[in-house]
Amino acid sequence: MAAAKILILSEQMRGASFSLTNEQYTIGRSESADICIADPTISGHHCTLIQQAPGSFAIRDEGSTNGTRVNGEKVQTEIVPLNNGDILQVGGVEILYDNSEERRSDMRATTVINLEETGTVDVSVTAMKNLAGRSKMKRNGALRENKKHTMLFIALIAGLGVVVLALLVYMLIKMSK
């Protein structure tokens, strides 16, 4: 039986993989955490992965500052079961939960994602949907940022227009004397 594992998707540690063979794992920034991720958005003891059945895990937030999410849904202090392909967000770090045994048993179609310089990973249709949703959330955030920047640019142009107009009026007054 293949062990479940997590795979870091975020840039800083992209491709780092951790096999989940024990009954429980702490994830945090602290070096005492079972899975240490040195990222400032992660609390010292951020969350815990708990084995529910052989090869099947759940996650619990441990009162972290920046929170824990599964597929975009905030995890409180309750235990949330994980499914193959779930995208975990621990602080600002995104992690793929890969339960190969579950993937084999549900016989869903798989595809391959190339993770720059780290090789390839088989990912279920569910994982692809989760990744697509994550992309959509980032695009929506980018659109909001673009709109914000556009409004700032318009305000800047309007402000410059007022300055230019004031200079023209000043010059006309000076010339008329």
N, C-alpha and C positions, 0 to 999 in steps of 0.2 A: 504494500500500500504506500503510495507517494504521500509525503507530508505536505500539508498546506504551507504556503509561504507568502510573504509580502514582498513587494517590489517597489522601490522608491521611483516615482515618476518625475518629481521636481528636479530642477536643474542641478542644484548643489551636489546631490548624491545620486543622480539619475543612474538607474541600472543596479544599484546595490540591492541585494536580495538576502532575505533572512528566512531560513527554514524554521517552521514552527513545530518542533518535536516535543517540547515540554508542555505542561498543563497550563502554564500562565506566563505572560511576558509583560513587563512594564516598558512603556515607551516614554522617553523624555530626553531632555537636554543634559541632565545630570549623568556623570560618568558611572554612577551606581545603577542606572537603568539597565535592564536587560538588553534593550535596543536603544542605544544612545544616538540621537540625531542632534548634532550641534547646530541648531538653528535658533535665532533669537525669538522667533514666534512660538516656540515650543516651551512649555513649562518644564521645570526640573523633573517632575513626575506627572506627566501629561495625561496618559490613559493606560488602560490595561487590556491586554488580549487574554481571554479566558477560554480554555478548551471546554466545549459543551459535550462533545462525543469525540471518539477517535478521529482526528483530522478535521474537525469542525469547530470553528471558533466564534466568539462573540466579543464585542468591545464595550468598555465602560469608560466614560470620561471621569477623571479624578479631580474635578473642580478646577480645571485648567483656566488660565487667563483668557486665551484666544479660542478656546473651544475645540470640539472634535465633531466631525460630520461624517455621515455615511451617505454617499450619493447625493450630497447637498443638504441632507436633513440633519439638523443639530442633534447631537447625542447629549442627553443630560446625565444624571448619575445612574440611570437604569442600564441594564445590560441589553445590548442590541445584537441579535444574531447576525452573522456575516454570511453572505452567499458568494459563490465563485464570481469573480469579476467586479465585486463592489469596489468603489473608489472611496478611500478613506482620506479625510483631510484632517491632519493633526497640526493645529496652528496653521501655518501657511504652506505646509509640505503635503503633497498629494502622494498617496500610496495605493497600489493595486493589490487587492486580496486575491490570491490565486490558490484555489483548492482544486488541484488536478484530479483528485479522486471524485469529487462532486461533478466535475466537468465530464469525466468518463461515464459516470452513472446516469447523467441526464441526457447523454447522446445528442447534445445540441451541436449545431454546426460551429466550426471554429475558423478563425482567420489568423493571420500573422501580422504583428505590429513590429516594425523595425525601430528599435530604440537606439538611435545614433551611437555607434561605436560599442554597443553592448550585446550585439547579436539580435536574436529574435525570440519572441515569446508567443506561444499559442494563447489566444484570448477568445472567450466565448462570445456569442452574440450579445448576451447581457452586458458583458464588459464593454463591448463596442458601443452599445446604447448609452452606458454610463459615461464613457469617454466623450461621446457626442454631446451629451447634456452638459458636461463640464466645459466643452468648447463653446457651446451656445452661451453659457453663463459668462464666459470670458469675453465673447463677442459683444454681448449686451453691455457689459461693463465698459468695453472699449468704445462703444457707440456713445454711452453717456459721457465718457471722458472727451471724445471728439466734439460732442455738442458743447460741452463746457468750454473747451479751448476755442471753438468757433465764436461763442458768445464773448469771451475775453478779447479775442482778436477784433471783433466788431466794436466793442467798447473802446479799445485802444485806438482804432481808426477814427471813431467819433471824437475822442478826446483830442487826437492830433488835428482833426478838422477844426475844432473849436480854437485851438492854439493858432493855426494858420489863419483863420478868419480874424482873430484878435490882432495878429501881426499886420494883416492887410488893412484893417481899420486904422490901426496906429500909424501905418505908413501914409494912408490917405490923409489923415489929420495933419501929419507933419508936412506933407507936400502942399496942402492947401494954405498953410501959414505963410 
